[in-house]
Amino acid sequence: MIPTAKGSRRLYAEQKRYMRLTRGFEAWTQGINARRDDNRIRQFVRAIEAVVKPEIGKTRKQFIQRAQLFVGSTESPRKMLGEIYDLRSCAEHLNDVRSYYIDEPMSEIDSRTALRAFQAELITDHVYHRIFETGEFQRMFIDDSSIDSFWNKSEQERRNL
C-alpha cells in the first residue's frame, strides 16, 4: 500500500516543518529499494522510529510499545516487533543477522528474516498511509514537539485518533 500522494505532497511542500517525518518517509523509500532483507528491516524500522520517536536509552522498549498502536498489543505483535527491532540492530551494527538466531536451523533463517522484512514493510506502509490519509492526523507529526504531544496522550486518546 503506497501512502497517498496528497499526503506526501503536503509533506514535501512543508518539509522544513515536517523534518522528522520527511526523513522517515525517505527511509521508507530506501527500504522499498533495498535488496537485502537486513537493510530493508533497518530502513523500515528507521521510518517507524520517525513516527514513534523513542527516547534515547529506551528505543527498543518504546519502539515496541508505541508501534503496537498500529499492529495490536497482544503477545504475538510484541514478540514480532521485538524481533524486527533486534534484527535492525544487527544490521545497524553491521553484524550478520544470522548470528541473531539461536538454535534456528540454517534452512529457516533466511525465510524468517524475509518474513520479518515483509512484516516491517507492511507496518511501515500502514503507518505512513494512516498519517498521510488526513491532514489533521498528519499535523500531529509536524515536529518533535507535536510528536511528543501525541505520545504523551493516553493510550485510549491515541487509539481514538
Secondary structure, 3 states (H helix, E strand, C coil): CCCCHHHHHHHHHCCCCCHHHHHHHHHHHHHHHCCCHHHHHHHHHHHHHHHHCCCCCCHHHHHHHHHHHHHCCCHHHHHHHHHHHHHHHHHHCCCCHHHCCCCCCHHHHHHHHHHHHHHHHHHHHHHHHHHHHCHHHHHHHCCHHHHHHHHHCCHHHHHHC
